[in-house]
Amino acid sequence: MSQVTEACSCPVKGIIDVVSKKWTLLIVNSLGNHETLRFKDLTNLLGINPKTLSDTLKILVEQNLATRVSYNTIPPKVEYSLTKDGYQFREAILPLLRWAAGREGGINEPCVPGCKRHSAPSPK
């Protein structure tokens, strides 16, 4: 049996709203896998509604987990990537992703195109 260590839960309260959003973990993992993605690429990769993606990305930027870089081009170009905190967050959730990917009774189909069931994301 593993030893349980006590930790203060105060910091968790500030991130609960972010983590509890349906798409947060998928977005953070996708940005971690690809380093930088454009809005349209994220929409296509995840099959997510643009409004939902926009709202979730806005929260991730506000929480300093992602950065948004807007280029003054025609058509407009916006790219998203993880911040240092975002990469640390992704590292913290990788064990959870590995657990979910390998558990019995888990999902039977990939959640996003190209996802390989039972293969855990590799840390960067």
C-alpha positions, 0 to 999 in steps of 0.5 A: 500500500502506498503512503498517503502524504498530506497536501494543502488543498488551497491551490486546488480551489483556484484551478478547479474551474479551469480543470473541470471544463470539458475540453481543458485537458484535451486542449492542454494535451494537444498544445503540448503534443504540437507545441503551437497550434492555430485556432482552426487546427485546434478546432479540426483536431478536437472536433470542438465547437469554435465558441467553446474552444474560444471560451476555453482558450480565453480562460487558459490564457487568463490563467497563464497556462497558454499564450495567444499570439495574434499576427496582423495578416490577412486573413488574421492568424492566431496561434496558441501554445503552452506557457511554462506553467501550462507545460508543468500542468501537462506534466502533472496530468500525464499520469492521469492520461496514461491511467485513463488510456490503459484502464479496463472498461475505458473508452473503446474509440479514440476521442480525437482523430489520430488518437491511439487507444492504450498509448500514453502521450509521451512527455516532452 
